[in-house]
């Protein structure tokens, strides 16, 4: 903290507070020192020291523009004889030069005005680049150095893109926003058609959100920059791009994000990494990446917290989908959160519930059911792949029935509408008896592979059956057998009333042979049963 001493500074020009420890700097511009022949100057120093002691500092430093003599140093050290715990020292010319050498833009900033007339006289910006690209590099570097002296807290990077001059204003340090905030005023800059732009603008300026806002000329012409003075834009129409700057060294740091119930208890926890941290006029913002597929944006202000979650379902595995959807559900239901970064813990309570998006909730419920089904099927078949981006109704039914089979249910099998048998030419009594009946029960065991996209899943040996099966081409088969042409003849078995065969996975039903085989409904939203599936020939 620095003080204006024109009306008396109480012995403090600069005060630095580190926890409970205070360090006071007293600045004296004595160009020719304060030796024993300068009693008035020594009295000024003594008075400043006495006043500063009222603040009980741990360290007191006298800053002067010269290197102290032994006598001057002894004078300063003797002032602290009654305070052995106090650290006393002088910061002279040598130390000042050493510190300033690391911040050359400070020196250039303070001598800038005296050099302006030289720049105008030489007119270097219009000189020919006789040295080619090397001259251009040196000229650009020199101009950038001059531009860097515009402000102690803000730097300007300039580029030419397609004939357009682009200035990028950036902070030189983390305290730039607090020491010299960029401020502006606008008179009804945003119209009714600019609601979306204004919302983003408020997020970026108010909280330092990570979005990028583009303000077109029709908006910027009503903006007036009030600080700093040099930032006044040109009179010509211009476009303003507003983005926040990350203000933390913890970008990329690992963190843990906890969701809390109404009593403040942790209900769920997620590993996260910090990808953005910004600050604005109304609060601050944090962007977290969770589980590699979720970006969580937090805007924290006096009124509470605003949360926004963006999901990237591309190439979700079933496990990823289930974890992310569970996170979304917890995020909607729970009111508070904690962010744990190393030894630091931030707790925020949300003012209200998240806006309920019915369509999103329904879509996530559908994806969740699909992920649950596919997770069971993939583990059974030991074949793993991401959830396909597009799934037909037929594939969706197959995944569902496969799960039901694996869990020991009896199902109506969508793809099994008929069986075809090829005769070997022998006309035995059992075949004759079957052909004589109008309908017969039938059971067939078969190894089944299911194809989802480009992925083949082997379910194992299924048992297909139906209690009332008709022989679709009975007359043709009988005529072939009577004529002695039975070998190679196909017999087509079709369930009565164009139903589908039932199926079970026997290995999934140990000890359940005596149970009735009643088909389990598919249980898919919008698809109640096989009669809704239209196939060629239906």
C-alpha positions as CSV (number, residue, x, y, z in Angstrom):
1,X,0.0,0.0,0.0
2,X,1.4,3.4,-1.0
3,X,0.4,6.7,0.6
4,X,0.3,10.3,-0.7
5,X,2.5,12.3,1.7
6,X,1.5,15.8,0.6
7,X,-0.5,16.3,3.8
8,X,1.7,14.1,6.0
9,X,2.1,10.4,5.7
10,X,2.3,9.4,9.3
11,X,5.9,8.1,8.8
12,X,4.7,5.7,6.1
13,X,5.3,6.1,2.4
14,X,4.9,2.4,1.5
15,X,3.5,-0.3,3.8
16,X,3.8,-4.0,2.9
17,X,1.7,-6.4,5.0
18,X,2.6,-10.1,5.0
19,X,0.1,-11.7,7.4
20,X,0.7,-10.0,10.7
21,X,4.1,-8.8,9.7
22,X,4.5,-5.1,8.6
23,X,7.3,-3.6,6.5
24,X,7.5,0.2,6.2
25,X,9.4,2.0,3.5
26,X,10.3,5.7,4.0
27,X,11.3,7.5,0.9
28,X,13.6,10.6,1.1
29,X,14.8,12.3,-2.0
30,X,18.1,13.7,-0.6
31,X,20.3,13.9,-3.7
32,X,23.4,14.8,-1.8
33,X,22.8,12.6,1.3
34,X,22.0,13.4,4.9
35,X,25.5,13.7,6.5
36,X,26.2,15.4,9.9
37,X,26.1,18.8,8.1
38,X,22.4,18.2,7.2
39,X,20.8,18.4,10.6
40,X,17.4,19.3,9.2
41,X,17.3,16.3,6.9
42,X,18.3,14.0,9.8
43,X,15.6,15.5,11.9
44,X,13.1,14.7,9.2
45,X,14.3,11.1,9.0
46,X,14.1,10.9,12.8
47,X,10.5,12.3,12.9
48,X,9.4,9.9,10.2
49,X,10.9,7.0,12.1
50,X,9.2,7.9,15.3
51,X,5.8,8.3,13.6
52,X,6.3,4.9,11.8
53,X,6.9,3.1,15.1
54,X,3.3,3.8,16.0
55,X,2.4,1.0,13.6
56,X,4.8,-1.4,15.3
57,X,6.5,-2.7,12.2
58,X,8.8,-5.7,12.0
59,X,11.1,-3.9,9.5
60,X,11.8,-0.2,8.6
61,X,13.6,0.7,5.4
62,X,14.9,4.1,4.4
63,X,15.0,4.5,0.6
64,X,17.4,7.2,-0.8
65,X,18.7,8.0,-4.3
66,X,22.4,7.8,-3.3
67,X,24.6,5.2,-1.7
68,X,24.9,5.8,2.0
69,X,28.1,6.8,3.8
70,X,29.3,4.9,6.9
71,X,28.2,7.9,9.1
72,X,24.7,7.9,7.5
73,X,24.3,4.2,8.0
74,X,25.3,4.5,11.6
75,X,22.8,7.3,12.2
76,X,20.0,5.1,10.9
77,X,21.0,2.0,12.8
78,X,21.3,4.0,16.1
79,X,17.7,5.0,15.9
80,X,16.7,1.4,16.6
81,X,18.8,0.9,19.8
82,X,15.7,0.8,21.9
83,X,14.0,-1.7,19.6
84,X,16.3,-4.7,19.3
85,X,13.6,-6.8,17.5
86,X,13.3,-4.2,14.7
87,X,15.1,-4.7,11.4
88,X,16.6,-1.5,10.1
89,X,18.3,-0.9,6.8
90,X,18.9,1.6,4.0
91,X,18.0,0.9,0.3
92,X,20.4,3.1,-1.7
93,X,21.3,3.7,-5.3
94,X,23.1,0.4,-5.9
95,X,20.1,-1.7,-4.7
96,X,17.6,0.5,-6.6
97,X,19.6,0.2,-9.9
98,X,19.8,-3.6,-9.3
99,X,16.0,-3.9,-8.9
100,X,15.2,-1.5,-11.8
101,X,17.4,-3.5,-14.1
102,X,14.9,-6.3,-14.0
103,X,12.1,-3.9,-15.0
104,X,13.5,-1.7,-17.8
105,X,10.0,-0.6,-18.9
106,X,9.7,1.3,-15.6
107,X,12.7,3.5,-16.6
108,X,11.4,3.9,-20.1
109,X,7.9,4.8,-18.8
110,X,9.2,7.7,-16.6
111,X,11.4,9.2,-19.4
112,X,8.9,8.6,-22.1
113,X,7.5,12.2,-22.4
114,X,11.0,13.7,-22.7
115,X,11.7,11.5,-25.7
116,X,8.5,12.1,-27.7
117,X,10.0,15.1,-29.6
118,X,13.0,13.0,-30.7
119,X,10.7,10.4,-32.2
120,X,8.8,13.0,-34.1
121,X,12.0,14.7,-35.4
122,X,13.5,11.4,-36.7
123,X,10.3,10.0,-38.2
124,X,11.8,6.6,-38.2
125,X,8.5,4.9,-38.8
126,X,8.6,6.2,-42.4
127,X,12.2,5.3,-43.1
128,X,13.0,2.8,-45.9
129,X,13.8,-0.8,-44.9
130,X,17.1,-0.9,-46.7
131,X,18.2,-3.9,-44.7
132,X,15.2,-6.0,-45.8
133,X,13.7,-8.5,-43.3
134,X,16.4,-7.9,-40.7
135,X,15.6,-4.2,-40.6
136,X,11.9,-5.0,-40.3
137,X,12.6,-7.4,-37.4
138,X,14.7,-4.7,-35.6
139,X,12.2,-2.0,-36.3
140,X,9.3,-4.1,-35.1
141,X,11.1,-5.1,-31.9
142,X,12.0,-1.4,-31.2
143,X,8.5,-0.3,-31.8
144,X,7.2,-3.0,-29.5
145,X,9.6,-1.8,-26.9
146,X,8.3,1.7,-27.2
147,X,4.7,0.5,-27.0
148,X,5.5,-1.4,-23.8
149,X,6.3,1.9,-22.1
150,X,2.7,3.2,-22.6
151,X,1.7,1.8,-19.2
152,X,3.3,0.2,-16.2
153,X,0.5,-2.3,-15.8
154,X,-0.7,-3.1,-19.3
155,X,1.1,-4.1,-22.4
156,X,0.1,-3.8,-26.1
157,X,0.8,-6.3,-28.8
158,X,0.1,-5.1,-32.4
159,X,-0.3,-7.2,-35.5
160,X,-1.5,-6.6,-39.1
161,X,-4.0,-9.2,-40.4
162,X,-5.5,-8.9,-43.9
163,X,-4.9,-5.1,-43.9
164,X,-6.5,-4.7,-40.4
165,X,-4.4,-3.5,-37.5
166,X,-5.1,-5.6,-34.4
167,X,-4.1,-4.4,-30.9
168,X,-4.1,-6.9,-28.1
169,X,-4.0,-5.3,-24.6
170,X,-2.6,-7.7,-22.0
171,X,-1.8,-7.4,-18.2
172,X,1.9,-7.3,-17.4
173,X,1.2,-8.8,-14.0
174,X,-1.6,-10.3,-11.9
175,X,-2.3,-7.0,-10.0
176,X,-2.9,-5.0,-13.2
177,X,-6.7,-5.3,-12.9
178,X,-6.6,-4.0,-9.4
179,X,-4.0,-1.3,-9.8
180,X,-5.2,0.2,-13.1
181,X,-8.5,-1.3,-14.1
182,X,-9.6,-0.8,-17.7
183,X,-12.9,1.1,-17.4
184,X,-15.4,2.4,-19.9
185,X,-18.9,3.7,-20.1
186,X,-21.6,3.1,-22.7
187,X,-24.9,4.7,-23.4
188,X,-27.4,2.0,-24.4
189,X,-24.7,0.2,-26.3
190,X,-26.7,-3.1,-26.4
191,X,-29.9,-3.1,-28.3
192,X,-32.8,-5.7,-28.1
193,X,-31.1,-7.8,-30.8
194,X,-27.9,-7.9,-28.8
195,X,-29.2,-9.9,-25.8
196,X,-26.9,-12.9,-26.4
197,X,-23.8,-10.7,-26.9
198,X,-24.7,-8.7,-23.7
199,X,-25.0,-11.9,-21.7
200,X,-21.6,-13.1,-22.7
201,X,-20.2,-9.6,-22.2
202,X,-21.5,-9.5,-18.7
203,X,-20.0,-13.0,-17.9
204,X,-16.5,-12.0,-19.2
205,X,-16.4,-8.5,-17.8
206,X,-18.3,-9.3,-14.6
207,X,-16.6,-12.6,-13.7
208,X,-13.6,-13.1,-16.1
209,X,-15.3,-16.0,-17.8
210,X,-13.4,-17.9,-20.5
211,X,-15.7,-17.0,-23.4
212,X,-14.6,-14.6,-26.2
213,X,-17.0,-11.8,-26.9
214,X,-16.9,-9.9,-30.3
215,X,-18.5,-6.4,-30.2
216,X,-19.2,-5.1,-33.7
217,X,-18.8,-1.4,-34.7
218,X,-22.5,-0.7,-34.1
219,X,-21.9,-1.5,-30.4
220,X,-18.4,-0.1,-30.0
221,X,-19.3,3.3,-31.4
222,X,-21.4,3.8,-28.2
223,X,-18.5,2.7,-25.9
224,X,-16.2,5.3,-24.2
225,X,-13.0,4.2,-22.5
226,X,-12.3,6.2,-19.4
227,X,-9.1,4.6,-18.1
228,X,-6.3,4.4,-19.0
229,X,-6.0,7.6,-21.0
230,X,-3.9,6.1,-23.8
231,X,-6.5,3.4,-24.6
232,X,-8.9,5.8,-26.3
233,X,-9.8,4.1,-29.6
234,X,-9.5,5.7,-33.0
235,X,-12.5,7.6,-34.4
236,X,-12.9,5.1,-37.3
237,X,-15.3,2.1,-36.8
238,X,-13.6,-0.8,-35.0
239,X,-14.4,-4.2,-33.7
240,X,-13.6,-5.1,-30.1
241,X,-12.8,-8.6,-29.0
242,X,-13.1,-9.0,-25.2
243,X,-11.5,-12.0,-23.5
244,X,-10.3,-12.6,-19.9
245,X,-6.8,-13.6,-19.0
246,X,-5.9,-16.5,-16.8
247,X,-4.8,-15.1,-13.5
248,X,-3.4,-18.1,-11.7
249,X,-0.4,-20.3,-11.8
250,X,-2.5,-23.3,-11.0
251,X,-3.8,-23.8,-14.6
252,X,-3.6,-27.5,-15.2
253,X,-3.4,-28.3,-11.5
254,X,-5.2,-31.3,-10.2
255,X,-8.2,-30.7,-8.0
256,X,-11.1,-32.5,-6.4
257,X,-14.7,-31.2,-6.9
258,X,-17.2,-32.2,-4.2
259,X,-21.0,-31.9,-4.4
260,X,-22.7,-31.2,-1.1
261,X,-26.3,-31.8,0.2
262,X,-28.4,-29.3,2.0
263,X,-26.6,-30.1,5.3
264,X,-23.2,-29.6,3.8
265,X,-22.3,-33.3,3.6
266,X,-20.3,-34.5,0.6
267,X,-22.5,-36.6,-1.6
268,X,-20.1,-37.2,-4.5
269,X,-16.6,-36.4,-5.5
270,X,-14.8,-36.1,-8.8
271,X,-11.2,-35.6,-9.9
272,X,-10.8,-32.4,-11.9
273,X,-8.2,-30.1,-13.4
274,X,-8.3,-26.3,-13.6
275,X,-8.3,-25.0,-17.2
276,X,-9.2,-21.4,-16.5
277,X,-9.4,-18.9,-13.7
278,X,-10.4,-15.3,-14.2
279,X,-11.7,-12.3,-12.2
280,X,-14.1,-9.5,-13.1
281,X,-15.9,-6.6,-11.5
282,X,-18.6,-8.7,-9.9
283,X,-16.7,-11.9,-8.9
284,X,-14.5,-14.6,-10.4
285,X,-14.8,-17.6,-12.7
286,X,-13.3,-21.1,-12.7
287,X,-13.4,-23.7,-15.5
288,X,-12.8,-27.3,-14.5
289,X,-12.4,-30.4,-16.7
290,X,-13.9,-33.5,-15.1
291,X,-13.6,-37.1,-16.3
292,X,-12.1,-36.0,-19.7
293,X,-15.5,-35.3,-21.1
294,X,-17.1,-32.6,-19.0
295,X,-16.3,-28.9,-18.8
296,X,-17.8,-27.2,-15.7
297,X,-17.9,-23.4,-15.6
298,X,-18.4,-21.7,-12.2
299,X,-19.2,-18.0,-11.8
300,X,-18.9,-17.0,-8.2
301,X,-20.2,-13.6,-6.9
302,X,-21.9,-12.1,-3.9
303,X,-25.2,-13.6,-4.7
304,X,-23.9,-17.2,-4.9
305,X,-22.7,-19.5,-7.7
306,X,-23.8,-20.0,-11.3
307,X,-22.9,-23.4,-12.7
308,X,-22.8,-24.5,-16.4
309,X,-21.8,-27.9,-17.5
310,X,-21.0,-28.9,-21.1
311,X,-20.7,-32.5,-22.0
312,X,-18.8,-34.1,-24.9
313,X,-20.5,-37.4,-25.6
314,X,-18.4,-38.2,-28.6
315,X,-17.0,-41.7,-28.4
316,X,-18.3,-42.3,-24.9
317,X,-17.7,-45.7,-23.5
318,X,-20.7,-47.1,-21.5
319,X,-18.8,-46.6,-18.2
320,X,-18.0,-42.9,-19.1
321,X,-21.6,-42.2,-20.1
322,X,-22.9,-43.6,-16.8
323,X,-20.4,-41.6,-14.7
324,X,-21.1,-38.4,-16.6
325,X,-24.9,-38.7,-16.5
326,X,-24.7,-39.5,-12.8
327,X,-22.6,-36.3,-12.3
328,X,-25.2,-34.3,-14.3
329,X,-28.0,-35.6,-12.1
330,X,-26.1,-34.8,-8.9
331,X,-25.3,-31.3,-10.2
332,X,-29.0,-30.6,-10.8
333,X,-30.1,-32.0,-7.4
334,X,-27.4,-30.7,-5.0
335,X,-27.1,-27.1,-3.8
336,X,-23.4,-26.7,-2.7
337,X,-19.9,-27.6,-3.9
338,X,-16.4,-27.6,-2.7
339,X,-13.2,-27.3,-4.7
340,X,-10.1,-28.8,-3.1
341,X,-6.8,-27.8,-4.6
342,X,-3.8,-29.0,-2.6
343,X,-4.3,-27.6,0.9
344,X,-6.8,-25.0,-0.2
345,X,-10.5,-25.5,0.1
346,X,-13.2,-23.3,-1.4
347,X,-16.9,-23.9,-0.4
348,X,-19.7,-22.2,-2.3
349,X,-23.5,-22.6,-1.8
350,X,-25.7,-22.2,-4.8
351,X,-28.6,-19.7,-4.4
352,X,-31.1,-21.8,-6.3
353,X,-31.6,-25.0,-8.2
354,X,-30.3,-25.3,-11.8
355,X,-32.8,-24.6,-14.6
356,X,-34.5,-27.9,-15.4
357,X,-34.1,-28.8,-19.1
358,X,-36.8,-31.5,-19.7
359,X,-35.5,-32.4,-23.2
360,X,-31.9,-32.8,-22.0
361,X,-33.1,-34.9,-19.0
362,X,-35.1,-37.2,-21.2
363,X,-32.2,-37.5,-23.7
364,X,-29.8,-38.3,-20.9
365,X,-32.2,-40.9,-19.5
366,X,-32.3,-42.7,-22.9
367,X,-28.5,-42.6,-23.2
368,X,-28.2,-43.9,-19.6
369,X,-30.4,-46.9,-20.3
370,X,-28.5,-47.6,-23.6
371,X,-25.2,-47.4,-21.7
372,X,-26.4,-49.8,-19.0
373,X,-27.6,-52.3,-21.6
374,X,-24.4,-52.1,-23.6
375,X,-22.2,-52.3,-20.5
376,X,-23.8,-55.6,-19.6
377,X,-23.6,-57.0,-23.1
378,X,-19.9,-55.9,-23.7
379,X,-18.8,-57.5,-20.4
380,X,-20.6,-60.7,-21.3
381,X,-19.1,-60.8,-24.8
382,X,-15.7,-59.4,-23.8
383,X,-15.9,-57.0,-26.6
384,X,-15.5,-53.3,-25.9
385,X,-16.2,-50.2,-28.0
386,X,-17.6,-46.7,-27.6
387,X,-21.4,-46.1,-27.8
388,X,-22.1,-45.6,-31.6
389,X,-23.1,-42.1,-32.5
390,X,-26.1,-43.4,-34.5
391,X,-28.1,-46.5,-33.5
392,X,-31.1,-47.8,-35.5
393,X,-34.3,-48.9,-33.7
394,X,-33.5,-52.5,-34.7
395,X,-29.9,-52.3,-33.1
396,X,-31.3,-50.7,-30.0
397,X,-33.8,-53.5,-29.6
398,X,-31.1,-56.1,-30.2
399,X,-28.9,-54.6,-27.5
400,X,-31.8,-54.5,-25.0
401,X,-32.9,-58.1,-25.7
402,X,-29.2,-59.3,-25.4
403,X,-29.0,-57.8,-22.0
404,X,-32.3,-59.4,-21.0
405,X,-31.1,-62.8,-22.2
406,X,-27.8,-62.4,-20.4
407,X,-29.7,-61.7,-17.2
408,X,-31.7,-64.9,-17.6
409,X,-35.0,-63.6,-19.1
410,X,-37.1,-65.1,-21.8
411,X,-37.6,-62.6,-24.7
412,X,-39.4,-62.2,-28.0
413,X,-36.4,-62.3,-30.4
414,X,-36.8,-59.5,-33.0
415,X,-34.7,-61.1,-35.7
416,X,-36.2,-64.5,-35.6
417,X,-39.4,-64.7,-37.6
418,X,-38.9,-68.1,-39.3
419,X,-36.7,-71.1,-39.4
420,X,-35.8,-73.0,-42.6
421,X,-34.9,-76.7,-42.5
422,X,-33.3,-78.6,-45.5
423,X,-34.4,-82.3,-45.9
424,X,-32.0,-85.1,-46.5
425,X,-34.4,-87.2,-48.5
426,X,-35.5,-89.7,-45.9
427,X,-39.2,-89.7,-45.2
428,X,-39.4,-91.0,-41.6
429,X,-42.5,-91.3,-39.5
430,X,-41.7,-88.3,-37.3
431,X,-41.5,-86.0,-40.3
432,X,-44.7,-87.4,-41.7
433,X,-46.4,-86.8,-38.3
434,X,-45.2,-83.1,-38.3
435,X,-46.4,-82.5,-41.8
436,X,-49.8,-84.0,-41.0
437,X,-50.5,-81.4,-38.3
438,X,-51.7,-77.8,-38.8
439,X,-49.3,-76.5,-36.2
440,X,-46.6,-78.0,-34.0
441,X,-44.2,-76.9,-31.2
442,X,-40.7,-76.2,-32.3
443,X,-37.3,-75.8,-30.5
444,X,-34.0,-74.9,-32.2
445,X,-30.6,-74.3,-30.6
446,X,-28.2,-72.0,-32.4
447,X,-25.0,-70.0,-31.8
448,X,-25.9,-66.3,-32.3
449,X,-23.6,-63.4,-33.2
450,X,-25.1,-59.9,-32.9
451,X,-23.6,-57.0,-35.1
452,X,-23.7,-53.4,-33.8
453,X,-22.2,-51.1,-36.3
454,X,-18.8,-52.7,-37.2
455,X,-18.7,-54.7,-34.0
456,X,-19.6,-58.4,-33.8
457,X,-20.8,-59.6,-30.4
458,X,-21.0,-63.4,-29.7
459,X,-23.9,-64.1,-27.3
460,X,-23.4,-67.8,-27.2
461,X,-25.9,-70.7,-27.9
462,X,-29.5,-69.6,-27.6
463,X,-32.6,-71.8,-27.5
464,X,-35.4,-70.6,-29.8
465,X,-38.9,-71.9,-29.4
466,X,-42.6,-71.5,-30.1
467,X,-45.5,-73.6,-29.1
468,X,-47.6,-73.1,-32.3
469,X,-45.6,-73.2,-35.5
470,X,-47.0,-73.6,-39.0
471,X,-45.2,-75.1,-42.0
472,X,-45.6,-72.3,-44.5
473,X,-44.9,-74.5,-47.7
474,X,-46.6,-77.7,-46.5
475,X,-48.1,-78.7,-49.8
476,X,-44.9,-78.1,-51.7
477,X,-42.9,-80.3,-49.2
478,X,-45.5,-83.2,-49.3
479,X,-45.5,-83.2,-53.1
480,X,-41.7,-83.4,-53.2
481,X,-41.6,-86.3,-50.7
482,X,-44.3,-88.2,-52.5
483,X,-42.4,-87.8,-55.8
484,X,-39.1,-89.0,-54.2
485,X,-37.5,-85.5,-54.6
486,X,-37.2,-84.8,-50.8
487,X,-33.5,-84.4,-50.7
488,X,-32.6,-80.7,-50.6
489,X,-36.2,-79.6,-50.1
490,X,-36.5,-76.6,-47.8
491,X,-39.2,-76.6,-45.1
492,X,-40.1,-73.2,-43.7
493,X,-41.4,-73.0,-40.1
494,X,-43.3,-69.8,-39.2
495,X,-44.9,-69.0,-35.8
496,X,-48.7,-68.7,-35.8
497,X,-50.1,-65.2,-36.4
498,X,-46.8,-63.9,-37.8
499,X,-45.4,-63.8,-34.3
500,X,-41.6,-64.1,-33.5
501,X,-39.8,-67.0,-31.9
502,X,-39.0,-66.7,-28.2
503,X,-35.5,-67.1,-27.0
504,X,-33.5,-67.9,-23.8
505,X,-29.8,-68.2,-23.0
506,X,-29.8,-71.5,-21.1
507,X,-26.4,-70.9,-19.4
508,X,-27.9,-67.7,-17.8
509,X,-30.7,-69.8,-16.2
510,X,-29.1,-72.5,-14.1
511,X,-31.6,-74.5,-12.0
512,X,-34.6,-72.8,-13.6
513,X,-35.7,-75.5,-16.1
514,X,-39.1,-75.9,-14.4
515,X,-40.0,-72.2,-14.6
516,X,-42.6,-71.1,-17.1
517,X,-41.0,-69.3,-20.1
518,X,-43.0,-66.0,-20.2
519,X,-41.4,-63.3,-22.4
520,X,-40.2,-60.2,-20.6
521,X,-41.3,-56.9,-22.2
522,X,-38.4,-55.0,-23.8
523,X,-39.1,-51.9,-21.6
524,X,-37.8,-49.4,-24.2
525,X,-39.4,-45.9,-24.2
526,X,-41.5,-45.5,-27.3
527,X,-41.1,-49.2,-28.4
528,X,-43.6,-51.4,-26.6
529,X,-43.2,-54.6,-28.6
530,X,-42.2,-56.4,-31.8
531,X,-45.5,-55.3,-33.6
532,X,-44.1,-51.8,-33.9
533,X,-41.0,-52.9,-35.8
534,X,-41.7,-52.7,-39.5
535,X,-39.5,-54.9,-41.7
536,X,-39.5,-55.8,-45.4
537,X,-42.4,-58.1,-46.0
538,X,-44.4,-56.9,-43.1
